[in-house]
Amino acid sequence: MTPMEIVGSLGIVGYGLGAIGPGIGVGLIFAAVINGTARQPEARGALLSTAFIGFALTEALAIIGIALAFVFSGQ
């Protein structure tokens, strides 16, 4: 195995570790929506719209992370 292959593999492993944060974030967002809906069912629409905005921002971090993993693994 050449050093280039090893660096590429480490970049993808680094992304895998970096994806843990957004995964936990998405879980916390929707756990809060479920909790809020259980407490106040009439606020479901407002909670869901806010949750999807938070979901999109959190997933943007994961997308940036995979882009950076491919950029840095190509060097």
C-alpha positions in Angstrom: 0.0 0.0 0.0 1.4 3.4 -0.9 1.3 6.4 1.4 -1.3 8.1 -0.8 -3.7 5.2 -0.3 -3.2 5.4 3.4 -3.9 9.1 3.5 -7.0 8.7 1.4 -8.3 6.0 3.8 -7.6 8.2 6.8 -9.6 11.0 5.3 -12.7 8.9 4.9 -12.2 7.5 8.5 -12.0 11.1 9.7 -15.2 12.0 7.9 -16.9 9.0 9.5 -15.8 10.3 12.9 -16.9 13.8 12.0 -20.3 12.6 10.9 -21.1 11.5 14.5 -21.7 15.1 15.5 -24.4 15.9 12.9 -26.0 12.5 13.6 -26.3 13.2 17.3 -27.5 16.7 16.4 -30.3 15.4 14.2 -31.4 13.0 16.8 -31.6 15.7 19.5 -33.6 18.0 17.2 -36.3 15.4 16.5 -36.3 14.2 20.1 -37.1 17.8 21.1 -39.9 17.9 18.5 -41.4 14.7 19.8 -41.2 15.9 23.3 -42.7 19.3 22.5 -45.5 17.7 20.5 -46.3 15.4 23.3 -46.5 18.3 25.7 -48.4 20.7 23.4 -50.0 18.9 20.4 -51.4 22.1 18.8 -47.8 23.5 18.3 -46.8 20.6 16.1 -46.7 22.6 12.9 -44.5 25.3 14.3 -42.2 22.8 15.9 -41.8 20.8 12.7 -41.1 23.8 10.5 -38.4 24.9 13.0 -37.0 21.4 13.2 -36.6 21.1 9.5 -34.6 24.3 9.4 -32.4 23.0 12.1 -32.1 19.6 10.3 -31.0 21.3 7.1 -28.4 23.4 8.9 -27.1 20.3 10.8 -26.9 18.2 7.7 -25.0 21.0 5.9 -22.2 20.4 8.3 -22.1 16.7 7.3 -22.1 17.7 3.6 -19.3 20.1 4.1 -17.4 17.4 6.0 -17.6 14.9 3.2 -16.6 17.5 0.6 -13.5 18.3 2.7 -12.8 14.6 3.2 -12.6 14.1 -0.6 -10.6 17.3 -1.0 -8.0 16.4 1.6 -7.8 12.8 0.6 -6.9 13.7 -3.0 -3.7 15.4 -2.0 
